[in-house]
């Protein structure tokens, strides 16, 4: 898997119009996608903002995974529309309370349930973002990760 990380969006919109993306950046992105695919790798595209307007372009270029798909996009609709063509890692409200240092175990558990309820479709991979005083909990450890994992284990099959 080759992860191509180049954010092109904020929480509310693309940095530019979709037309500008297609004219200026898409040709460059398409060359990267072609090169990655020519080596038999899976192309994962990072964009953690509201970028649903260019998701069709990602799929057209051969992006197979979108990371970290944020809930300000219509994730359930995108999963339905591109089933079998595009997987997504994300769903977690990384800008919301469940990601914050002060998030409680119950808030974290509730976010796991929300993600697995709203996006429980083929191609969805939960990608949590939980911060503490030392940084990203997944990298630096956090007692609350046990609550996250426990809730995931309970609900992932429903």
N, C-alpha and C positions, 0 to 999 in steps of 0.2 A: 504494500500500500504506500503510495506517495501522497503525503499531505501537502497540498498547496495552500499556504496561509497568506492571504492578502485581503484584508477587510476592505469592503467597498460600501459599507452601510453603517448608519447610526441606528439607534433604537427606533427611530421614527421614519427613516427613509434611506434611500441610496445617497451616496455622496454627490451623485450627479444624476441626470435624467437617464432612464433606460436607453434612450436613443444615443446619448453620449457614451454610455458604457459600450453599447454595440459598435459604435464607430471608433472609439479610441482604445478601449481595453480588451474587448472581446477578441480581436485578431491575435493579440499577444497571448491571451489565455488559451485560445484555440491551438496555437503552436505548442504551448506547454502540454496541453491535453493530448495532442497527437503524439508528441515525443514519449510521454509516459505510457500511453497505450501501446506504442510500437515496441516497448520493452516488456510487454505482457503484465504490466502492473495495474493495479486498481487505483484510480484517481479519486482522492478525497479532497474536496474543496472546503476550506474553512471560510466562513463568513458569519459572524455572530451579530447580525443586525437585521433590519427589515429589508430583505432582498428578494422577496417572493416575485417581484416583477421580472427578475432575470433568471429565475429558476429554469424556465424553459430553455434559456440559452445554455445554462450549465449542462442540462440533459442532452441538448443537441451536440454539445462539444464532447460528450462522453464522460462527464463527471458521474461517478457511480455512487459516491457517498458525500453527504453534506454534513459538515461538522462546524460549529456547534449551533444547530438549528434552534432558534429562539422563538418563544411563544407569541411574539408580536406578529409573526407570520401565520398564515393559515396552515399549520403543520398537518392537521388531519386531512384537509383537502389536498394538500400536496402529496401526502402519502397515498391517498386514493388515486389521484391522477397519474402518478408515476410509479405505481406498484410494479415491481420487477425491473425497473430501470434506475431508480434512485433510492438508496437507503439514507436514513438520517440518524445522526447522533445528536442528541440534545433533548429539547423539550423543557428542560429545567429553567425556571425563571431566575437566571443568573443576575439580573438587575434587581430582583425583588427580595423581600425579607428572608425567604428560605436560604439564601446564599450568604447572608450577613453573619458577622461574628456573633451577634446576640441572638441568632435564631435558636429557638428551643427544639428539643427532640420532637415534640409534637408537630411543630411547624415543618420540620424536615420530613417527618413521616407523612404529613398531609400533602406535601409537594410530590413525594414519591407516588402516592395514591392518585393524585391529580394527573401526573404524567402517564401513569400506566392505564388510567381510565380513558383519558382523552386521546392518547396516541397508540393504544394497544392494537397495532396493525402490523402486518408483515413489513419488514424493512426498518422498523423503529428500534433504536438502541438508546436506552436511557444514558444521558451524559450529565451527571450532576456537577454542580459548581458550588462548593461549600468552602467558605473562607474562615480562617481564624487569625489570631494575632501574628502567626508566623508565616501566613500565606495560604496557598491552596491546600486544603486538608488532605486531598488525595495524595499529595506529594510529601507533606510534612507530618501527617498523622493528626487524629482528632478523635476524642472519645465518642463524638456524635456519629461517626461513620458506622458504628455498630448499629445504631438506630436506623440509619439509612439502609444498610444491608438487610437488616431484619425485616423491614417493611417491604423491601424489594422481593425478598424471598417469599413473603406471604402473598403478595399480589401479582407476581409476574406471570402466573399461570391462569389467572382469571380473565 
